[in-house]
Structure formats: structure tokens, C-alpha cells
Amino acid sequence: MMKQLGPRPISINTVGFLLLLLVLQLGSAMSQEVGNESEFDYLNGSSRGPEHWGELNKDWAACNNGNMQSPIDLLHERVEVVPELGDLKRAYKTVDATLKNRGHDIMLRWVGDAGSININGTDYKLQQCHWHTPSEHTIDGNSFAAEMHMVHQIPNANFAVIGILFSIGGPDPFLSGLEDEIKAIADTDNEISIGMINPDQVKMDGREYYRYLGSLTTPPCTEGVTWTIIKTVMSISSEQVQLLRNAVNENAESNARPLQSLNDRVIELYDPNTEPQHE
């Protein structure tokens, strides 16, 4: 009679592989933006300012040593028109959202599946959006009054961020709908429910956009982030900019990280008015 076999013992190699997977997952989770504003600031000359971020925590080394850091200047001479990029493929859903004062910015977080953006066949799930004043990215050296980031992520993996630039003018309708809630959490670390929010309410005009590979603009400055910067600059009122500044900590009223070196990176531009070249 054939002897019944028991469970096969797990080999050392298998254990090692499983541990490696766990470490990678934990490392990816830790690559999220830092939520505790007391760990860093934006003040010039501060020991916790942008020039020192990479020294404050060993997990933030990329802030000082990385070669694909954000933000950058979108310099016209370095832009390569790539018609094959195609229109942005966004598929968002209306779900519950919360508003949180993180000290260094105001963040709107979607709770549940708010949809995604598709880049090169990969779906990046929408997680949250937040604001910087002034803008972090510049175009041909020109800075803007504010910049909104819509942060997407493959679960436990890479990020894709849409950046929207704003100049002073009429009020931004999306931000107008949040003004009372932003005032309610000013100078606090509170997170409040704001009900159902459709991400499509975020206004983006035009189809042109820049695309490049960079990093998160706050610690740990994780690299490998696919950036999409909408070329058309939107409008925000001076009162709305002041609202965002007044709500956060004094050391983050101007919460834009300084420009980083482009190095050898390519800045791509999608322009629907250009056609792919055929041989």
C-alpha cells in the first residue's frame, strides 16, 4: 500500500521569498506621503526645511540623493511632442470623501473606489487630492498661484499624479464648494466627512498635458511617479489662495518644494493637434 504523504515542509528558499514579498509590501506602504506635518517644514534656513529632508529620516534619503525628483521646470526647449500618448483616460465614480488638515496641506480623501486613470494599460486608483501654494511645477520659469495634485496609485505600488496649475482670477468652482469645511478645520488636525464627491467636478480645460517620470514632492520623495501636468492653467481667486494658506501651519503657508534638477529626463507633451508620424 502506498504511504499517504503529509504536508510538504516549507523550504528555506520559500520562506525567504515570502519574507522578501512582505518587506517589499511594507516598503511600498511606507512610500506614501508623510502624514505628520511636524516631521518636516518648508521654511528657508530651517533644520527641517526642504534642503534637509533627506537627512531627517533614513527612509527619506531620496529627497537629497534621488536623480528623478519633483517638481521641475517644464522648459519648452526640453519638451518632446508625443502624439501617441493620447487623451487622458479617466473613469471616476461618486463616493464618500473626507477633508483633513495635514498641517502642511489640506487633503481631500476619497473613501472607497473613486475610480482610476489608465496609463499605458495600467489602472491607477484615485486616492486623494491636495493643494500647494504657490505652484510647485513651473512652465518656462513661470510660477503660478497654486497647484492641485490628484494622487493615484496601483495598490501597494507606483503612483501617478495629475497636476493642475492655477493663476489668480475667478474662483475655482470645486474649491468654492469646500470653503466652509476648510474654514472649519483651519489650525486643527481634524478630518471631517463631507459626503459624496464626484472627482469629475475637478475642472480641467484642454486636452494638452505634459508627462514625465519624477517623485513625490513631500517626504519620503519616492521616485517612479508618473506625472501628468495639465497644460491649460486654471483660475483661482486670491481669497481662495489665502484660505488655503490660513488653514495650514505657519511653516507651510508657502508649501511648494523648490525646483529639482531635470538631469537626463525627457518631458513629453501630448498635443491633439499633432498627428503621429508614419514612415
Buried (B, 14 or more C-beta within 10 A) or exposed (E): EEEEEEEEEEEEEEEEEEEEEEEEEEEBEEBBBBEEBEBBBBBEEEEBBBBBBBEBBEBBBBBBEBEBBBBBBBEEEEBEEBBEBEEBEBEBBBBBBBBBBBBBBBBBBBEEEBBBBBBEEEBBBBBBBBBBBBBBBBBEEEBBBBBBBBBBBBEEEBBBBBBBBBBBEEBBEBBBEBBEBBEBBBEEBEEEEBEEBBBBEBBBEEBBBBBBBBBBBBBBBBBBBBBBBBBEBBBBBEEBBEBBBEBBBEBBBEBBBEBBEBEEBEBBBBBEEEEEEEE
